[in-house]
Amino acid sequence: MAAVRKYVSLAPRTGIISVLAVFAVIAALGIVPLVVKNTYLLHIMILIFLSVLLGSSWNILGGYTGQYSVGHAAYYGIGAYTTLILLEYHHVAPWYGAWAGMAAAAVVALIIGATCFRLRGPYFVLASIAVTEILRFTALNLKNLTNGAEGILATEIPPLTFHGRVITDFLTKVPFYYTGLALVIAVIAATRLVERSKLGYYFQAIREDQDAARSLGINLTFYKNTALVLSALFTSLGGSLYALYVGFIDPPTVMGLDLSVQIVLICIIGGVGTLFGPVIGAVVLIPLSEGLRSNFIAEELINWGLVRADSQTGMFLKENLGHAHVLIYGILVVLVILFMPDGILGFLKNVAARRRKAGV
Amino acid sequence: MPILEISHVSRFFGGLAANHDITFSLEEGTITGLIGPNGAGKTTLFNCITGFYPPSRGEIFFHGRRINGLGPDRICELGMARTWQMVRPLAKMSVLDNILVGALLRTGSVKKARELAAEQLAVVRLEGKARLPAGGLPIGERKKLEMARVLATRPKLLLLDEVMGGLNPTESEELIELILAIKQRGVSQMVIEHHMEAIMRVSDRVVVLNSGEKLAEGTPQEVSRDRAVIDAYLGEDDA
């Protein structure tokens, strides 16, 4: 019996406190739109949800399985285009269109997987970029299907009804907020399930050493493709959500390389291969990039009286800091990668571990 | 019926024959030592047998089934597992989880695999390190971990590639005892080793490779008296 108890103690445990904390956060997020009427804040929250969704999707393939795809815009674009093409040209409601998008993303993922997973390391990264660029150019040139560079404008999202009762008409940000929140919960729950299952252990074994994994009986092709399809399904949902929320898509915004990089950055900044890394990454990066874009820093410096608005520096900052947001953003990202190679979550964990060691 | 038959196996890299026309077989439940000077083709032969490089010529039968061309994962599933000369721990995963990954080959349940892994952990006496990341272990313990991990896949034939390299005498002794204990459980083994005393003690038969070809085969006593083997190891006697 003692031996049995020892096996149990070797299993990872979930503390009651952390479970309660997660439920408390979900409940608090659920209340936010009832209290907060500021649409800009809701907009930021929706962007954060979208980023968590994308980061967590990528994390399944990149973080757990170690396959650094820098082409996830492909699945995002497929989700976005499938949903809007079906909605605008065939009058299919988006909550069905999103499923079609997932199916299309899964099929494309398997085709990409069959070719790109023959490559390892940096070669896989390059192939993933190339394939997505091919898809972007295809979307640009298949004018009959995608309307090419002009993009597609969503003109009419039908109201969501249940037994004849209108649940929401998608006219405010609130339904998008709740949809985003639900998707975030779904992707984190799915990641958690994977993490604790045979799949998760096999994914991590592949990440650590592909040859060792193979020699332990792991079918690399099967498990890498499984990770890719799971990842693509959730990424496609992110694309569908974006397309409906913003109401306009064109190839550069939903299939561009910068989007693919952004998805990877969310994970790298937050912590690759950790359940909540993408959450941290999104919570740090989105307000940062939005704040820089709206010239928040210059305004606050002036508000706090650190710089006078009519001084030369003040005028310079007001004039230029907003335009320099990409530069500042880039510098901050480089600093985090240099000084926190395991991401913010990994950095905090290391600090905690060092403290514990010092305590003993 | 022999558990493994190697029939006229050759493996070429460009014009170099790393293995040339090697034929021998392993009886079930025995330990076969595979020795030879550096570069003799021992590890290449392991890679051919376990599916990492398909043999250029010849055939390999495991339990009478031809396994040329099967991938390493299929071969492991059939019951043949190998360790690596340069150990390959899954560095960021815990010691227990490393073994758990091996155990998952025979079960879909993580809970059950964890129990199997804990058993193997006890066999190699690493219980105290269960939760540590495998990448932080010293070399001796890494080798033990690697043994525990392949044992967790429940092999019928185990291929050990220099498990004693870099170990101190106490650790080597522990591994010799482990190899003999594994034999007691009916698992056949093929062992590459430079540690001659260990080879002589554990092996039922010894196969000697030199420059990619089989030089000699026999009981440890026969091989250690073989003129060609002595020449290959000590250099030919001009006197």
Contacts between the chains, C-beta under 8 A, distances in Angstrom:
chain1	res1	chain2	res2	distance
A	6	B	118	6.7
A	7	B	114	6.0
A	7	B	115	4.9
A	7	B	118	4.9
A	10	B	96	5.7
A	10	B	114	6.2
A	10	B	118	6.0
A	10	B	130	5.8
A	10	B	131	7.6
A	11	B	111	7.3
A	11	B	114	6.1
A	196	B	110	6.5
A	197	B	110	6.2
A	198	B	104	5.1
A	198	B	108	5.5
A	198	B	109	7.8
A	198	B	110	6.1
A	198	B	113	7.6
A	201	B	97	6.6
A	201	B	100	6.2
A	201	B	101	5.3
A	201	B	104	5.9
A	201	B	110	6.9
A	201	B	113	8.0
A	202	B	101	7.0
A	202	B	104	6.9
A	204	B	90	7.0
A	204	B	92	7.6
A	204	B	93	5.8
A	204	B	97	7.7
A	204	B	101	7.9
A	205	B	90	5.4
A	205	B	93	7.3
A	205	B	101	4.6
A	207	B	92	8.0
A	208	B	89	7.9
A	208	B	90	3.7
A	208	B	91	5.8
A	208	B	92	6.1
A	208	B	93	6.2
A	209	B	88	4.9
A	209	B	89	7.9
A	209	B	90	6.0
A	209	B	91	7.8
A	211	B	52	7.3
A	211	B	72	7.8
A	211	B	84	7.9
A	211	B	88	6.7
A	212	B	84	7.0
A	212	B	88	3.8
A	212	B	89	7.8
A	212	B	90	6.5
A	213	B	90	7.8
A	213	B	101	7.6
A	214	B	52	7.9
A	214	B	71	7.0
A	214	B	72	4.4
A	214	B	73	5.1
A	214	B	76	7.8
A	215	B	50	6.7
A	215	B	52	7.8
A	215	B	72	5.3
A	215	B	73	7.9
A	215	B	76	6.2
A	215	B	81	7.1
A	215	B	82	5.7
A	215	B	84	7.4
A	215	B	88	8.0
A	215	B	150	7.9
A	216	B	73	8.0
A	216	B	76	6.3
A	216	B	81	7.5
A	216	B	101	5.9
A	216	B	102	5.1
A	216	B	105	6.5
A	216	B	149	6.8
A	216	B	150	7.3
A	216	B	153	6.0
A	217	B	73	5.1
A	217	B	76	3.7
A	217	B	77	4.9
A	217	B	81	7.9
A	217	B	102	8.0
A	217	B	105	4.0
A	217	B	153	5.8
A	218	B	73	5.7
A	218	B	101	7.7
A	218	B	105	8.0
A	219	B	71	7.6
A	219	B	73	4.9
A	219	B	74	8.0
A	220	B	73	7.2
